[in-house]
Every structure is written in C-alpha cells, then in structure tokens.
C-alpha cells in the first residue's frame, strides 16, 4: 500500500477516500463517484459508502471544502523513497515553501513502482490537493506517459496542478508545471573534466534503461566523448541501481575483468561511495590509480575520503520552485517549464586537468 502521511495535521482531517472505501468495502473511485454525484452508483453501494462516511465523520472533516469546489490547502509530494538524501533535500524545499504558503505538505512514497505513482496522483485528485509534485526520473513508456497526461488534465479541471520535478515535459498543451535541472549538461561537463585530465577509458556505472534521468546522463557522457572524436567503450557502460551496494559490486567485477579503466563516472554519489570502498579494498589509490566522480552533490560527497568530485544539483530550490510555481503560475508567463543550472564541484577524488 502507498505510504502517505501529513507533515502537519489539521484537526479532523485524518480520514481519507481510501479509509471510506475500506470501511464500505468498495474502491476509492466508487467513493469519488458517490461524492461527486455525477456517475450512476447502485443504491446499495451508495448506502454503504454514506454509512462509512458518517461513521468516519468524513464529509464534515475531510471533504466538505472539496464538495464546495475548493482545494483543501494541501500540497502532495510524491517520491520513490524519501530516505535517500537527494530526495530528502528536495522534500525539505517543498515542505518549507508549502509552510510559507500556508499549505499542509503530504508525503507519498511509491518505492519506484509506476503504478503506485498513478494511484497516488488519482487519490490526490480526489482529495483536491492544490498541487501534486512528482519527483524523479520518468519511465519512457507510452502507456505510463498517456496516463500521466490524463491525470494532468484531470487535476487541472479540479483546480489542482501536476508538477514534474526532474522529469521531462509530457508534451505540448498538457497543463503541467515542469521544474527540471540541466541533467545532460552536468554529465557533459563532468565527463569533459575527466577527459581533460587525460582519461580515455572511463567506466560509467549505473545506467538504468528506460529511465529519463539515466538517459540524459548517458547522452551527456557520450556527447563529451564525441566532441573529442572518441567513442565510449560499451563494455564500460554498466547497468545497475542507484545504490552503494551496486557501486561496490560493479567495481569489483570491473577490476576482475581487467578492462583497464582509469576513471569511474558514477551515476549518483551513492554509487560512488560503493566504488570508493571497493577500490580501497583492492589496494587502488584514488585518484592516482583510478579517479572517481559522482552526481548530485549530496552531503556524503564531502564526507567520504577522498572528497568526491561531483555535479551539484540545486535540490532544495527544486522543491521550493515546484510549490511556488504551482501556486503562482503567473511567475512563468511564457510557459510552465523552469530549468535550473548544474555545475561540477571539483574535489580530491579526480585529477585536475594538467596533473596527470
């Protein structure tokens, strides 16, 4: 079941559509039909829903404003896993801006399941949240994109707003706000730094086929090589999850393959921490033997030894901008698409240009 909780609690707002549905033994969409009164519902079913609503005091407390056509002063933040530092910092920005705007902030975790994302967006539409902010890469799947497009229009009709953070736009004419960062440009700049330091066999760890975030970083990685007339070795581009354990395991496997790589571009800083651990265990010096770079610039990048060269992503500002633009759409009169800049942060884990 999707995990959802309010970071602040308003008196009497505990019950949800799903609570009513569970008590009545029906689906959440059936409850919505009863509340809306625009779709036919069997009389016995309607009676069960109304009884459940009375028992939970639902209409008075949680849905009265929605029945009147207003939003419920809530901003929903939808994310794979808020325990990850990257998402946690975006969540902080969302919560702080929502608080300044007088909104409650609801956290919804999906554990990477696209179906859960769709279910959460549908529930927030039913609850008439002011904004539904979906964070993280999108899956390049037409059915999924079509469904998100449908929800964008449904939220818009309900007076709400779909906000995509770190995701590409859904297409022309779709009523959604996009707050993105220069993902491909950051990967291009980081790869250029490694190439300028003399590296020609750079391993890329953490490609995720079909995920927009991964595809953008691979494009930047490839484009930097092509600018110098080089082609990355496909054997050094390795699929895997954005985790420390993957980085550790993949590095040991690369070392065992004797592939002769001299640098690692880790798709995230968490992967890079696993890479550093594996290289140390293998007796490899960083950066003298193998340089290591990451992406995101989460706090661990400064805490590991050696400190990690990485791409800085303005995480808290992404969250703040998502709330601000959703609630004040006139801030971007020429279109609801904001792209924030990224930049390389040079630290001790890579050779500087001209040093080797």
NORMO-V194676 format. One record per helix or strand of 2 or more residues. SS is the DSSP state (alpha for helix, beta for strand). FROM is the first residue (numbers start at 1). TO is the last residue. If there is no record, write none. Layout:
# NORMO-V194676
ss=SS from=FROM to=TO
ss=SS from=FROM to=TO
This chain:
# NORMO-V194676
ss=beta from=3 to=6
ss=alpha from=17 to=24
ss=alpha from=28 to=36
ss=alpha from=43 to=56
ss=alpha from=58 to=67
ss=beta from=74 to=79
ss=alpha from=85 to=100
ss=beta from=104 to=109
ss=alpha from=114 to=127
ss=beta from=131 to=135
ss=alpha from=142 to=157
ss=beta from=162 to=165
ss=beta from=176 to=181
ss=alpha from=183 to=196
ss=beta from=202 to=207
ss=alpha from=212 to=227
ss=alpha from=234 to=236
ss=beta from=237 to=239
ss=alpha from=244 to=256
ss=beta from=263 to=266
ss=alpha from=269 to=281
ss=beta from=291 to=293
ss=alpha from=300 to=303
ss=beta from=309 to=313
ss=alpha from=315 to=327
ss=alpha from=329 to=332
ss=beta from=337 to=340
ss=beta from=342 to=345
